[in-house]
Structure formats: structure tokens, C-alpha cells
Amino acid sequence: MKISVITAVYNAEDTITDAIESVLAQDYPDVELVVIDGNTGVRHELLSYW
């Protein structure tokens, strides 16, 4: 079974890296992470790392 984690962010450039790494560090093998940016506060280059 796939688990989906939806993270809505707004001006979260300072904290989004920790949030993404926290989700990806989980032991569950099939995780989908969806990040929804409500503003231009998160650079797309930052998200493209993952």
C-alpha cells in the first residue's frame, strides 16, 4: 500500500528541507510526497533536489 503525504507550504523556504527529509527518513517503503506551494516562497530549484 502506498502512503501519500501532502505538505502545503507558504513562505517555507527555511523549513521545507527539514520537512521533506523527515518524511523521506521514514521506514515505510512506498511513500509519495506531494508539496503544494501556496506562494513563491519555495524556489523550484530547492524542491528539484529530491
ZIGIQUI-V64072 format. One record per residue. RES is the residue in one small letter. PHI is phi as a letter, one per 30 degrees, with the letter a starting at -180 (none if undefined). Layout:
res=RES phi=PHI
res=RES phi=PHI
//
This chain:
res=m phi=none
res=k phi=d
res=i phi=c
res=s phi=c
res=v phi=c
res=i phi=c
res=t phi=c
res=a phi=c
res=v phi=b
res=y phi=b
res=n phi=h
res=a phi=c
res=e phi=e
res=d phi=d
res=t phi=c
res=i phi=d
res=t phi=d
res=d phi=d
res=a phi=d
res=i phi=d
res=e phi=d
res=s phi=d
res=v phi=d
res=l phi=d
res=a phi=d
res=q phi=d
res=d phi=d
res=y phi=d
res=p phi=d
res=d phi=b
res=v phi=c
res=e phi=c
res=l phi=c
res=v phi=c
res=v phi=c
res=i phi=c
res=d phi=c
res=g phi=d
res=n phi=a
res=t phi=d
res=g phi=d
res=v phi=c
res=r phi=d
res=h phi=d
res=e phi=d
res=l phi=d
res=l phi=d
res=s phi=d
res=y phi=e
res=w phi=c
//
